[in-house]
Amino acid sequence: MTILYIFIALIVLILINVPVAVALALVGTIATFMTYGSMAMPTVGMTMFEGATNFPLIAIPLFILAGAIMNASSISRRLIDLAMAMAMVGFIKGGLSMVTIGASVFFAEISGSSVAGVSAIGSILIPAMRKKGYSKEFAASISSSAASLAIILPPSIPMILYAVMSGESVVQMFVAGIFPGLLGAMGLAAMCYYLARKYNFPSEGRFRVSVLWKALKEAVWALLIPVIILGGIFGGFVTATEGAALAVCVAIFISAVVYREFTIKNFIDSCKSAGVQTAVVMLLVAASAVVGSYLTETRVPQEIAMQISDLTDNKYVILALLNVIFLILGIFLHSAAAIILVVPIVLPLVLEVGIDPLHFGLIVTLNLAIGQQTPPVASVLIAACSIAKSDIWATSKTNLWFIAVLFTILMINTYIPAFALALVNFIYG
C-alpha cells in the first residue's frame, strides 16, 4: 500500500500544479519522516546531493550546452543547409519534410535533446514549409516527431538517465538506439511521402551536385562534431561523460575559430540557456533520489515484482503491461521524471522475468519518445506548435500519423529483441 499512497500523493500534487521535482522531494521526505522519524531527516539532503552528483550524469549538462552552442552559432544552419542541398529527395513530393527529418538526425547526433532539436530545426524549416504550402499543423507535426529521434539516437539524455538508474552501460545503451533510431527516421520519411502524395505537397526541384558540393564544403567542420563524439565514445577512447565535454570543446572551437561566428555574448547566452535546462533535469534527479532511497530501503520494488509475478510470469504479457504504463505516464510526465520515478520500481520485475535490461531501456526510451508527442505534457510538440503558431489539439490530430510510425517501431523493438539488440550483440558479443 505504501507505493499506492506515494503515487496518489504525487498525482494530487502534480494536478494542483506543484512542480514535479518539488512533489517528489516533498513526498519522499514525508514518507521518510513517517517511517524512520526525525533522526533520518539529515540524510535527505545528503541523498539528494549524492543522487545528482553521479559521474555519468555530468554528461547531461555538457550535451545540453553543446546543443545550445550549436543553436547560438551557425552550426545548426549549416547542417540544415546541407540537409536541404542533399535534396536527392528534392524532386519527390514532400521533399522538404524529409529534409526536416534528415536535419533532425544530424542534430540528434550531437545534442541528445529533442527540445533543443525542434527549437533549432523548426525555427528554420517550419517557416520554409509554410512558404511552400504545407499546413502549419503538418509542419509542426513532422518537426516535433522528427525531433524525438534525438532521445532514441545517441547521445540520448534519457538513455544516460536510464543507464544511471539501472546500472547499465551508457555506451551500450547508445549502441542499442542506433538501429531503432534510423528505422524511425525511415518510417517517418515514408509517412511523409504518403501524406505528400495524398495532399499534393510540392517537390523542391531538381537535385544539383553544385549546390550539394557548396553546402558540403560549408558544413564539413560541423559534420566532424558527431564523428568525433561518437567515434571517441564507441571507439573506447573516451567515456560518454568525457565525450560530452569533448562535444562542448569541439563546438566552441568550430564556432569561434573555424567559422568565426561565435562571440563571448553568444557563449554567455548558451551557458544561460543550458543552465536553465540542466537545472530542470538535475533537480528532478536529486528529488527522485529521496523517493528512490525510501523505496529501496522498504523493498517496495521487490514486493511489486513478486505480486506481478504471482499473476503472470509471461514476459511478453509483462512487456505489454509496462508499455501501457509508460505510454500513460508519457502523457503526464516529462521523460526524465518518468524514468527517474518508475524505472527503479519496475526493474526488479524486469530482471526476474528474464528481460534484458538494455532491451527494456530501449523500450522505455521509445515509449517516452511517443510521450513527447502526446498532450497535455508534450514539451516537444508544444515547442513546435509555438514556432508554427498552430493549435496543439489540431496539430495532435495530424501528428497521429507520425505517432503511428513511432508506435510501430516500439512494437517491433518490444517483441523482436533480436532486432533491438542486434548491434549490441554484434559488437559486445
Backbone torsions as a table, in degrees:
resi	resn	phi	psi	omega
1	MET	NA	-22.6	-177.3
2	THR	-57.3	-47.3	-177.6
3	ILE	-65.4	-32.6	178.8
4	LEU	-65.4	-44.2	178.8
5	TYR	-63.4	-42.2	179.6
6	ILE	-62.6	-44.6	-178.4
7	PHE	-64.6	-44.0	179.7
8	ILE	-62.6	-43.3	179.6
9	ALA	-61.3	-42.3	179.1
10	LEU	-63.1	-46.2	-179.2
11	ILE	-61.1	-43.4	-179.6
12	VAL	-62.5	-45.0	-179.3
13	LEU	-64.2	-41.7	-179.8
14	ILE	-66.5	-39.2	-179.4
15	LEU	-66.7	-26.1	177.5
16	ILE	-94.7	19.9	172.4
17	ASN	70.9	25.0	168.9
18	VAL	-75.7	129.8	178.7
19	PRO	-53.0	142.3	-174.9
20	VAL	-56.8	-42.5	-178.7
21	ALA	-62.9	-42.3	179.0
22	VAL	-65.0	-41.2	179.3
23	ALA	-61.9	-44.1	179.3
24	LEU	-61.4	-48.1	-178.7
25	ALA	-63.4	-41.6	-178.4
26	LEU	-65.1	-48.4	-179.4
27	VAL	-64.3	-44.6	179.8
28	GLY	-62.1	-40.2	-179.9
29	THR	-67.4	-45.3	179.6
30	ILE	-63.6	-43.2	179.4
31	ALA	-62.4	-41.1	178.4
32	THR	-63.4	-43.3	-179.7
33	PHE	-64.0	-44.1	-176.7
34	MET	-68.3	-28.1	-178.3
35	THR	-88.9	-42.9	-171.6
36	TYR	-113.3	-7.9	178.4
37	GLY	83.0	-176.6	-174.3
38	SER	-66.7	-21.7	-179.0
39	MET	-63.3	-24.9	-177.5
40	ALA	-87.2	-8.4	-174.3
41	MET	-61.9	-39.7	179.6
42	PRO	-60.7	-22.8	-178.5
43	THR	-77.5	-16.4	-177.1
44	VAL	-63.2	-48.2	179.8
45	GLY	-61.3	-42.5	179.4
46	MET	-65.0	-38.5	178.0
47	THR	-61.3	-43.1	178.6
48	MET	-63.5	-42.9	-179.4
49	PHE	-63.9	-47.2	-178.6
50	GLU	-66.2	-34.9	-180.0
51	GLY	-64.8	-30.4	-176.2
52	ALA	-96.9	-1.8	-176.4
53	THR	-113.9	20.6	174.0
54	ASN	-64.2	132.3	-172.9
55	PHE	-54.9	-46.2	180.0
56	PRO	-60.5	-24.1	-179.5
57	LEU	-69.4	-18.4	178.3
58	ILE	-62.2	-23.7	179.0
59	ALA	-63.1	-28.2	-175.0
60	ILE	-64.1	-56.0	178.6
61	PRO	-62.8	-29.2	-178.8
62	LEU	-71.8	-42.8	176.4
63	PHE	-66.2	-37.6	176.8
64	ILE	-62.2	-42.3	178.8
65	LEU	-64.7	-40.1	177.6
66	ALA	-59.8	-42.3	177.9
67	GLY	-65.5	-39.2	179.1
68	ALA	-65.1	-38.1	177.6
69	ILE	-64.7	-40.7	176.7
70	MET	-61.1	-40.4	179.8
71	ASN	-66.8	-36.4	-176.0
72	ALA	-80.8	-17.4	-179.3
73	SER	-107.4	-165.6	-178.7
74	SER	-93.3	4.2	-176.2
75	ILE	-61.7	-47.5	-179.8
76	SER	-59.3	-45.5	-177.8
77	ARG	-62.6	-40.7	-179.0
78	ARG	-66.5	-37.6	177.3
79	LEU	-66.9	-38.6	177.6
80	ILE	-66.3	-43.0	177.8
81	ASP	-59.2	-39.3	178.8
82	LEU	-66.0	-43.4	178.9
83	ALA	-60.2	-38.2	179.5
84	MET	-71.3	-36.5	179.2
85	ALA	-71.0	-27.5	177.3
86	MET	-76.7	40.5	-173.4
87	ALA	-80.4	48.7	167.1
88	MET	-63.3	-19.0	173.0
89	VAL	-93.9	-0.6	-173.8
90	GLY	-62.0	-33.0	-179.7
91	PHE	-82.7	-2.8	178.9
92	ILE	-91.5	142.1	177.3
93	LYS	-58.1	137.1	-179.0
94	GLY	77.1	19.4	-176.1
95	GLY	-58.5	-36.8	-177.9
96	LEU	-66.5	-32.8	177.0
97	SER	-68.3	-33.4	176.1
98	MET	-70.9	-32.6	174.0
99	VAL	-60.6	-38.2	177.5
100	THR	-59.1	-41.5	178.7
101	ILE	-65.7	-46.2	-179.9
102	GLY	-61.2	-44.2	179.1
103	ALA	-64.1	-37.1	178.9
104	SER	-65.5	-37.0	176.9
105	VAL	-64.9	-44.8	176.8
106	PHE	-55.7	-49.5	-176.2
107	PHE	-67.8	-35.9	-179.3
108	ALA	-60.9	-31.5	-177.1
109	GLU	-74.1	-0.7	-179.4
110	ILE	-121.2	-45.5	-168.3
111	SER	-91.3	-38.0	-176.5
112	GLY	73.7	6.5	-176.4
113	SER	-121.8	123.7	179.9
114	SER	-70.4	-38.9	179.9
115	VAL	-63.9	-43.1	177.3
116	ALA	-62.2	-38.8	-179.5
117	GLY	-65.0	-47.2	-178.3
118	VAL	-68.6	-30.3	177.4
119	SER	-67.9	-42.8	-178.0
120	ALA	-74.2	-50.9	-175.1
121	ILE	-75.6	-45.1	-175.8
122	GLY	-63.7	-36.6	-177.4
123	SER	-63.6	-22.6	178.8
124	ILE	-99.4	-47.1	-170.8
125	LEU	-86.4	-26.4	176.1
126	ILE	-63.5	-49.0	174.8
127	PRO	-60.3	-36.2	179.0
128	ALA	-64.3	-41.8	178.3
129	MET	-66.9	-37.6	178.5
130	ARG	-61.5	-41.5	179.5
131	LYS	-64.5	-27.7	-179.3
132	LYS	-85.6	-2.5	176.3
133	GLY	102.7	3.4	174.8
134	TYR	-70.3	145.7	175.3
135	SER	-68.2	151.5	-179.5
136	LYS	-66.0	-29.6	177.6
137	GLU	-67.6	-41.8	178.6
138	PHE	-66.7	-44.8	-178.7
139	ALA	-59.7	-43.1	178.5
140	ALA	-67.8	-38.8	-177.3
141	SER	-64.1	-50.3	-176.6
142	ILE	-70.0	-34.5	177.6
143	SER	-64.2	-41.2	-179.2
144	SER	-69.0	-49.5	-177.6
145	SER	-65.1	-39.9	178.6
146	ALA	-66.1	-35.4	179.4
147	ALA	-64.2	-28.8	179.9
148	SER	-69.0	-11.0	173.1
149	LEU	-62.4	-21.1	-177.9
150	ALA	-64.2	-25.8	179.5
151	ILE	-94.2	-2.4	175.5
152	ILE	-99.8	-45.1	179.0
153	LEU	-79.0	150.6	177.0
154	PRO	-76.2	150.2	-4.0
155	PRO	-87.4	125.6	-173.7
156	SER	-107.5	126.1	180.0
157	ILE	-64.4	-45.6	176.2
158	PRO	-59.9	-34.1	177.4
159	MET	-66.0	-36.2	176.2
160	ILE	-62.9	-44.8	178.6
161	LEU	-61.1	-44.9	-179.9
162	TYR	-61.8	-44.4	-178.9
163	ALA	-59.9	-40.8	178.9
164	VAL	-66.6	-42.8	-178.5
165	MET	-68.2	-32.2	-174.4
166	SER	-100.5	-12.8	-177.5
167	GLY	80.0	14.5	178.8
168	GLU	-85.9	168.8	179.2
169	SER	-75.2	128.7	176.8
170	VAL	-62.4	-42.6	-177.5
171	VAL	-63.8	-43.3	179.3
172	GLN	-66.0	-34.3	174.4
173	MET	-62.8	-41.5	177.9
174	PHE	-60.6	-45.1	-179.3
175	VAL	-62.3	-41.0	-178.9
176	ALA	-61.7	-26.4	-176.9
177	GLY	-82.8	-10.5	-172.8
178	ILE	-66.2	-55.7	-178.4
179	PHE	-60.8	-50.4	179.2
180	PRO	-60.7	-37.8	179.7
181	GLY	-64.6	-44.4	179.2
182	LEU	-68.6	-37.8	176.6
183	LEU	-63.9	-38.8	176.6
184	GLY	-62.4	-41.8	178.6
185	ALA	-62.3	-42.7	179.6
186	MET	-67.7	-38.0	178.3
187	GLY	-64.8	-41.6	177.5
188	LEU	-65.1	-38.9	178.3
189	ALA	-64.1	-41.2	178.8
190	ALA	-63.9	-39.5	177.8
191	MET	-66.8	-38.2	176.3
192	CYS	-59.4	-43.5	-179.3
193	TYR	-63.6	-42.6	179.2
194	TYR	-61.3	-47.1	-178.3
195	LEU	-69.1	-33.5	178.3
196	ALA	-65.4	-40.2	176.2
197	ARG	-66.5	-40.2	-177.0
198	LYS	-66.6	-41.3	-175.4
199	TYR	-106.2	7.9	174.9
200	ASN	59.0	48.8	174.9
201	PHE	-71.7	155.8	-174.9
202	PRO	-78.0	159.0	169.0
203	SER	-93.8	171.2	-173.8
204	GLU	-105.8	9.9	179.4
205	GLY	98.2	-171.7	-174.4
206	ARG	-80.2	148.9	175.1
207	PHE	-76.2	130.8	-178.8
208	ARG	-124.6	125.0	-178.8
209	VAL	-63.1	-38.2	-177.1
210	SER	-61.6	-40.7	179.4
211	VAL	-67.5	-42.3	178.3
212	LEU	-62.4	-43.7	-178.1
213	TRP	-62.3	-42.2	178.9
214	LYS	-63.5	-46.4	179.9
215	ALA	-65.1	-36.4	179.8
216	LEU	-66.0	-41.7	178.9
217	LYS	-63.7	-38.6	-179.2
218	GLU	-73.8	-26.9	-174.9
219	ALA	-103.4	1.1	-172.3
220	VAL	-60.4	-37.8	178.8
221	TRP	-68.5	-39.3	177.8
222	ALA	-62.1	-36.3	180.0
223	LEU	-68.6	-21.7	179.8
224	LEU	-70.8	-22.3	-176.6
225	ILE	-60.9	-55.5	178.4
226	PRO	-64.5	-31.4	178.5
227	VAL	-62.8	-45.9	-179.2
228	ILE	-67.1	-45.6	-176.7
229	ILE	-65.1	-57.9	-175.3
230	LEU	-71.0	-34.5	176.2
231	GLY	-62.3	-40.9	178.8
232	GLY	-67.4	-41.2	-178.5
233	ILE	-70.4	-52.1	-176.9
234	PHE	-71.4	-25.9	178.1
235	GLY	-79.8	-6.6	178.2
236	GLY	81.9	10.8	-179.2
237	PHE	-80.8	-30.1	178.6
238	VAL	-138.1	155.8	172.4
239	THR	-78.2	172.9	178.1
240	ALA	-61.6	-39.0	179.1
241	THR	-66.8	-44.4	177.3
242	GLU	-65.3	-33.9	177.2
243	GLY	-65.2	-35.5	177.4
244	ALA	-65.9	-42.3	177.0
245	ALA	-63.9	-39.3	177.3
246	LEU	-62.5	-37.7	179.1
247	ALA	-60.2	-43.2	179.5
248	VAL	-63.6	-46.7	-178.2
249	CYS	-62.4	-44.9	-179.4
250	VAL	-66.0	-41.2	179.2
251	ALA	-62.6	-41.7	178.3
252	ILE	-65.4	-46.2	-178.7
253	PHE	-59.4	-48.4	-177.9
254	ILE	-66.8	-40.5	-178.7
255	SER	-68.6	-44.6	-172.5
256	ALA	-89.1	-38.8	-173.4
257	VAL	-94.8	-46.3	-175.9
258	VAL	-79.1	-55.4	-177.4
259	TYR	-85.7	-20.6	178.1
260	ARG	54.1	43.2	-179.2
261	GLU	-129.4	25.3	-176.0
262	PHE	-130.7	114.7	-175.5
263	THR	-101.7	172.9	175.9
264	ILE	-60.1	-39.4	178.3
265	LYS	-62.6	-42.2	176.5
266	ASN	-58.8	-41.7	-178.9
267	PHE	-65.9	-43.1	178.8
268	ILE	-62.8	-43.8	178.3
269	ASP	-62.4	-39.5	178.3
270	SER	-63.3	-42.4	179.8
271	CYS	-65.1	-39.3	178.0
272	LYS	-62.9	-47.8	-179.7
273	SER	-61.6	-45.9	179.8
274	ALA	-65.6	-36.0	179.8
275	GLY	-63.1	-41.4	179.2
276	VAL	-64.6	-46.9	179.7
277	GLN	-63.8	-39.9	-179.3
278	THR	-65.2	-41.1	-178.9
279	ALA	-58.8	-40.5	-179.9
280	VAL	-61.3	-48.0	-176.8
281	VAL	-69.0	-47.2	-173.0
282	MET	-72.4	-29.3	174.3
283	LEU	-66.6	-37.8	174.6
284	LEU	-61.0	-44.1	-179.0
285	VAL	-62.4	-46.8	-178.3
286	ALA	-63.6	-45.1	-178.6
287	ALA	-65.9	-39.5	-178.5
288	SER	-67.2	-24.8	-179.7
289	ALA	-62.8	-31.5	178.9
290	VAL	-66.3	-48.5	178.2
291	VAL	-63.6	-45.0	-178.9
292	GLY	-60.8	-41.6	178.8
293	SER	-64.1	-42.2	179.7
294	TYR	-63.6	-46.1	-178.8
295	LEU	-63.9	-37.1	179.0
296	THR	-66.0	-44.8	-178.6
297	GLU	-62.8	-36.0	-177.3
298	THR	-93.6	3.6	175.5
299	ARG	57.3	34.7	178.1
300	VAL	-64.3	-45.4	179.8
301	PRO	-57.4	-40.4	-179.5
302	GLN	-66.8	-36.0	178.4
303	GLU	-66.3	-41.7	178.3
304	ILE	-63.2	-43.3	179.4
305	ALA	-59.2	-42.1	-179.5
306	MET	-66.3	-40.9	-178.0
307	GLN	-67.3	-41.9	178.7
308	ILE	-69.3	-37.7	178.4
309	SER	-63.2	-31.1	176.9
310	ASP	-66.7	-29.2	179.4
311	LEU	-79.3	-44.9	179.6
312	THR	-157.9	143.0	174.0
313	ASP	-115.0	14.1	176.9
314	ASN	-78.4	112.9	-173.5
315	LYS	-67.0	-25.2	179.4
316	TYR	-73.1	-35.3	174.6
317	VAL	-67.0	-41.3	179.2
318	ILE	-65.8	-39.0	176.6
319	LEU	-61.8	-40.9	177.7
320	ALA	-62.3	-42.4	179.4
321	LEU	-63.5	-43.9	180.0
322	LEU	-65.7	-36.8	175.8
323	ASN	-60.3	-44.6	179.2
324	VAL	-61.0	-43.6	-179.1
325	ILE	-60.4	-47.9	-176.4
326	PHE	-72.6	-32.2	176.1
327	LEU	-64.9	-39.5	177.8
328	ILE	-68.7	-44.2	179.1
329	LEU	-61.3	-35.7	-179.5
330	GLY	-62.8	-23.4	177.9
331	ILE	-71.8	-31.1	-171.4
332	PHE	-111.2	-19.2	-175.1
333	LEU	-124.9	149.6	170.5
334	HIS	-68.6	158.3	-174.3
335	SER	-59.0	-41.3	-179.0
336	ALA	-62.7	-44.0	-179.2
337	ALA	-64.3	-40.8	-179.4
338	ALA	-64.0	-43.7	179.6
339	ILE	-63.8	-48.8	-175.4
340	ILE	-64.5	-38.0	-174.9
341	LEU	-79.5	-40.4	-167.2
342	VAL	-100.8	-37.8	-173.7
343	VAL	-55.9	-48.1	179.6
344	PRO	-60.6	-26.3	-178.6
345	ILE	-76.5	-42.9	-173.4
346	VAL	-93.7	-11.2	-176.5
347	LEU	-60.2	-41.6	176.7
348	PRO	-57.5	-38.1	177.7
349	LEU	-65.8	-43.2	179.0
350	VAL	-58.0	-45.4	-179.0
351	LEU	-69.5	-36.6	-176.9
352	GLU	-64.7	-37.3	-177.5
353	VAL	-90.6	3.9	173.0
354	GLY	86.5	22.9	176.6
355	ILE	-85.5	130.1	178.6
356	ASP	-63.0	126.4	-178.5
357	PRO	-62.4	-28.8	174.8
358	LEU	-67.1	-42.5	177.3
359	HIS	-61.1	-44.2	179.4
360	PHE	-63.9	-39.6	178.5
361	GLY	-60.3	-39.2	177.5
362	LEU	-66.4	-40.4	177.9
363	ILE	-62.2	-44.2	178.4
364	VAL	-59.7	-45.3	-178.5
365	THR	-62.1	-43.9	179.6
366	LEU	-64.9	-40.2	175.9
367	ASN	-59.3	-42.7	-176.6
368	LEU	-76.0	-24.2	171.8
369	ALA	-63.9	-39.3	175.0
370	ILE	-67.5	-39.1	179.4
371	GLY	-59.8	-28.7	177.8
372	GLN	-68.9	-11.4	-177.9
373	GLN	-107.6	-1.0	-173.2
374	THR	-114.2	111.2	179.1
375	PRO	-63.8	161.2	11.0
376	PRO	-85.0	-26.0	-179.9
377	VAL	-95.6	83.9	-178.4
378	ALA	-130.7	78.8	-169.4
379	SER	-58.0	-39.9	-177.2
380	VAL	-71.8	-45.4	179.0
381	LEU	-63.1	-40.1	179.1
382	ILE	-62.4	-41.6	178.3
383	ALA	-63.1	-42.2	179.4
384	ALA	-65.3	-42.2	179.0
385	CYS	-64.7	-34.5	178.1
386	SER	-64.1	-41.4	179.1
387	ILE	-68.9	-42.9	-176.8
388	ALA	-80.9	-10.8	-175.3
389	LYS	56.0	45.3	-179.7
390	SER	-113.4	155.1	177.6
391	ASP	-71.9	133.4	-173.7
392	ILE	-65.0	-35.3	-177.9
393	TRP	-76.2	-38.1	175.2
394	ALA	-65.4	-39.0	177.7
395	THR	-66.4	-38.3	179.5
396	SER	-61.1	-35.3	178.4
397	LYS	-63.0	-43.5	176.2
398	THR	-68.0	-36.7	-176.0
399	ASN	-69.1	-13.0	178.2
400	LEU	-57.6	-33.1	178.2
401	TRP	-60.2	-44.1	-176.8
402	PHE	-79.1	-31.6	173.8
403	ILE	-62.7	-36.2	178.1
404	ALA	-61.6	-37.4	177.2
405	VAL	-64.6	-48.8	-179.3
406	LEU	-62.8	-36.3	178.4
407	PHE	-66.5	-38.7	177.1
408	THR	-62.2	-42.9	177.0
409	ILE	-61.6	-39.8	177.6
410	LEU	-60.2	-46.6	-178.6
411	MET	-64.7	-40.4	178.7
412	ILE	-60.4	-46.4	-176.8
413	ASN	-75.8	-23.8	177.7
414	THR	-72.8	-45.7	-170.6
415	TYR	-105.5	2.2	171.2
416	ILE	-126.5	75.8	-177.4
417	PRO	-57.3	-29.7	-179.9
418	ALA	-60.9	-35.4	176.5
419	PHE	-73.7	-45.3	-176.2
420	ALA	-58.9	-38.7	-174.5
421	LEU	-109.7	16.1	-175.8
422	ALA	-58.0	-49.1	-176.3
423	LEU	-70.4	-37.0	177.5
424	VAL	-62.9	-45.8	-179.5
425	ASN	-66.3	-35.9	180.0
426	PHE	-65.9	-41.2	-175.9
427	ILE	-82.1	-42.3	-172.6
428	TYR	-105.7	0.9	176.8
429	GLY	73.0	NA	NA
